[in-house]
Amino acid sequence: MLEDFDDYAAAQDQIDLLYKDVPRWRRMCIQNIAHSGEFSSDNTIWEYAVGIWQVKPVIF
């Protein structure tokens, strides 16, 4: 049931160390956002609405 707990705990320890290094943490956050691409819940819902459900979007 908890076979990967040791790996999880080790990763969490690494995250704790990184979070304390504020400049590095900020840089990593910005890079993560910059590389996230177009994915968002809004985009996903739009694709389902138009591509799967065949409904017209309502724009206010």
mmCIF file of the C-alpha atoms, coordinates in Angstrom:
data_MODEL
# 
_entry.id   MODEL 
# 
loop_
_atom_site.group_PDB 
_atom_site.id 
_atom_site.type_symbol 
_atom_site.label_atom_id 
_atom_site.label_alt_id 
_atom_site.label_comp_id 
_atom_site.label_asym_id 
_atom_site.label_entity_id 
_atom_site.label_seq_id 
_atom_site.pdbx_PDB_ins_code 
_atom_site.Cartn_x 
_atom_site.Cartn_y 
_atom_site.Cartn_z 
_atom_site.occupancy 
_atom_site.B_iso_or_equiv 
_atom_site.pdbx_formal_charge 
_atom_site.auth_seq_id 
_atom_site.auth_comp_id 
_atom_site.auth_asym_id 
_atom_site.auth_atom_id 
_atom_site.pdbx_PDB_model_num 
ATOM 1  C CA . MET A 1 1  ? 0.000   0.000  0.000   1.00 0.00 ? 1  MET A CA 1 
ATOM 2  C CA . LEU A 1 2  ? 2.794   2.461  0.794   1.00 0.00 ? 2  LEU A CA 1 
ATOM 3  C CA . GLU A 1 3  ? 5.562   0.950  -1.326  1.00 0.00 ? 3  GLU A CA 1 
ATOM 4  C CA . ASP A 1 4  ? 6.609   4.336  -2.711  1.00 0.00 ? 4  ASP A CA 1 
ATOM 5  C CA . PHE A 1 5  ? 6.389   6.290  0.550   1.00 0.00 ? 5  PHE A CA 1 
ATOM 6  C CA . ASP A 1 6  ? 10.183  6.457  0.978   1.00 0.00 ? 6  ASP A CA 1 
ATOM 7  C CA . ASP A 1 7  ? 10.521  7.953  -2.518  1.00 0.00 ? 7  ASP A CA 1 
ATOM 8  C CA . TYR A 1 8  ? 7.706   10.399 -1.750  1.00 0.00 ? 8  TYR A CA 1 
ATOM 9  C CA . ALA A 1 9  ? 9.348   11.448 1.534   1.00 0.00 ? 9  ALA A CA 1 
ATOM 10 C CA . ALA A 1 10 ? 12.722  11.928 -0.187  1.00 0.00 ? 10 ALA A CA 1 
ATOM 11 C CA . ALA A 1 11 ? 11.110  14.066 -2.899  1.00 0.00 ? 11 ALA A CA 1 
ATOM 12 C CA . GLN A 1 12 ? 9.329   16.123 -0.262  1.00 0.00 ? 12 GLN A CA 1 
ATOM 13 C CA . ASP A 1 13 ? 12.624  16.692 1.573   1.00 0.00 ? 13 ASP A CA 1 
ATOM 14 C CA . GLN A 1 14 ? 14.143  17.944 -1.692  1.00 0.00 ? 14 GLN A CA 1 
ATOM 15 C CA . ILE A 1 15 ? 11.176  20.259 -2.266  1.00 0.00 ? 15 ILE A CA 1 
ATOM 16 C CA . ASP A 1 16 ? 11.556  21.642 1.258   1.00 0.00 ? 16 ASP A CA 1 
ATOM 17 C CA . LEU A 1 17 ? 15.206  22.484 0.571   1.00 0.00 ? 17 LEU A CA 1 
ATOM 18 C CA . LEU A 1 18 ? 14.421  24.075 -2.789  1.00 0.00 ? 18 LEU A CA 1 
ATOM 19 C CA . TYR A 1 19 ? 11.593  26.158 -1.323  1.00 0.00 ? 19 TYR A CA 1 
ATOM 20 C CA . LYS A 1 20 ? 13.999  27.704 1.202   1.00 0.00 ? 20 LYS A CA 1 
ATOM 21 C CA . ASP A 1 21 ? 16.201  28.927 -1.664  1.00 0.00 ? 21 ASP A CA 1 
ATOM 22 C CA . VAL A 1 22 ? 13.829  31.736 -2.658  1.00 0.00 ? 22 VAL A CA 1 
ATOM 23 C CA . PRO A 1 23 ? 15.627  32.999 -5.799  1.00 0.00 ? 23 PRO A CA 1 
ATOM 24 C CA . ARG A 1 24 ? 15.980  29.467 -7.163  1.00 0.00 ? 24 ARG A CA 1 
ATOM 25 C CA . TRP A 1 25 ? 12.372  28.576 -6.268  1.00 0.00 ? 25 TRP A CA 1 
ATOM 26 C CA . ARG A 1 26 ? 11.096  31.688 -8.047  1.00 0.00 ? 26 ARG A CA 1 
ATOM 27 C CA . ARG A 1 27 ? 13.189  30.902 -11.123 1.00 0.00 ? 27 ARG A CA 1 
ATOM 28 C CA . MET A 1 28 ? 11.860  27.337 -11.185 1.00 0.00 ? 28 MET A CA 1 
ATOM 29 C CA . CYS A 1 29 ? 8.259   28.566 -10.844 1.00 0.00 ? 29 CYS A CA 1 
ATOM 30 C CA . ILE A 1 30 ? 8.670   31.035 -13.699 1.00 0.00 ? 30 ILE A CA 1 
ATOM 31 C CA . GLN A 1 31 ? 10.257  28.374 -15.910 1.00 0.00 ? 31 GLN A CA 1 
ATOM 32 C CA . ASN A 1 32 ? 7.439   25.973 -15.105 1.00 0.00 ? 32 ASN A CA 1 
ATOM 33 C CA . ILE A 1 33 ? 4.821   28.550 -16.082 1.00 0.00 ? 33 ILE A CA 1 
ATOM 34 C CA . ALA A 1 34 ? 6.730   29.522 -19.225 1.00 0.00 ? 34 ALA A CA 1 
ATOM 35 C CA . HIS A 1 35 ? 6.878   25.902 -20.400 1.00 0.00 ? 35 HIS A CA 1 
ATOM 36 C CA . SER A 1 36 ? 3.292   25.000 -19.549 1.00 0.00 ? 36 SER A CA 1 
ATOM 37 C CA . GLY A 1 37 ? 2.033   25.735 -23.060 1.00 0.00 ? 37 GLY A CA 1 
ATOM 38 C CA . GLU A 1 38 ? -1.621  26.203 -23.863 1.00 0.00 ? 38 GLU A CA 1 
ATOM 39 C CA . PHE A 1 39 ? -3.020  23.646 -21.440 1.00 0.00 ? 39 PHE A CA 1 
ATOM 40 C CA . SER A 1 40 ? -5.611  25.034 -19.088 1.00 0.00 ? 40 SER A CA 1 
ATOM 41 C CA . SER A 1 41 ? -9.002  23.918 -17.877 1.00 0.00 ? 41 SER A CA 1 
ATOM 42 C CA . ASP A 1 42 ? -10.616 26.604 -20.065 1.00 0.00 ? 42 ASP A CA 1 
ATOM 43 C CA . ASN A 1 43 ? -8.872  25.251 -23.153 1.00 0.00 ? 43 ASN A CA 1 
ATOM 44 C CA . THR A 1 44 ? -9.823  21.666 -22.293 1.00 0.00 ? 44 THR A CA 1 
ATOM 45 C CA . ILE A 1 45 ? -13.484 22.555 -21.764 1.00 0.00 ? 45 ILE A CA 1 
ATOM 46 C CA . TRP A 1 46 ? -13.481 24.511 -25.040 1.00 0.00 ? 46 TRP A CA 1 
ATOM 47 C CA . GLU A 1 47 ? -12.099 21.499 -26.921 1.00 0.00 ? 47 GLU A CA 1 
ATOM 48 C CA . TYR A 1 48 ? -14.705 19.160 -25.405 1.00 0.00 ? 48 TYR A CA 1 
ATOM 49 C CA . ALA A 1 49 ? -17.536 21.589 -26.140 1.00 0.00 ? 49 ALA A CA 1 
ATOM 50 C CA . VAL A 1 50 ? -16.603 22.148 -29.773 1.00 0.00 ? 50 VAL A CA 1 
ATOM 51 C CA . GLY A 1 51 ? -14.946 18.862 -30.721 1.00 0.00 ? 51 GLY A CA 1 
ATOM 52 C CA . ILE A 1 52 ? -16.902 16.261 -28.777 1.00 0.00 ? 52 ILE A CA 1 
ATOM 53 C CA . TRP A 1 53 ? -20.217 17.723 -27.719 1.00 0.00 ? 53 TRP A CA 1 
ATOM 54 C CA . GLN A 1 54 ? -20.635 19.710 -30.957 1.00 0.00 ? 54 GLN A CA 1 
ATOM 55 C CA . VAL A 1 55 ? -22.030 22.774 -29.183 1.00 0.00 ? 55 VAL A CA 1 
ATOM 56 C CA . LYS A 1 56 ? -21.547 26.408 -30.088 1.00 0.00 ? 56 LYS A CA 1 
ATOM 57 C CA . PRO A 1 57 ? -19.727 28.469 -27.499 1.00 0.00 ? 57 PRO A CA 1 
ATOM 58 C CA . VAL A 1 58 ? -21.546 31.434 -25.989 1.00 0.00 ? 58 VAL A CA 1 
ATOM 59 C CA . ILE A 1 59 ? -19.325 34.484 -25.748 1.00 0.00 ? 59 ILE A CA 1 
ATOM 60 C CA . PHE A 1 60 ? -20.470 37.330 -23.535 1.00 0.00 ? 60 PHE A CA 1 
# 
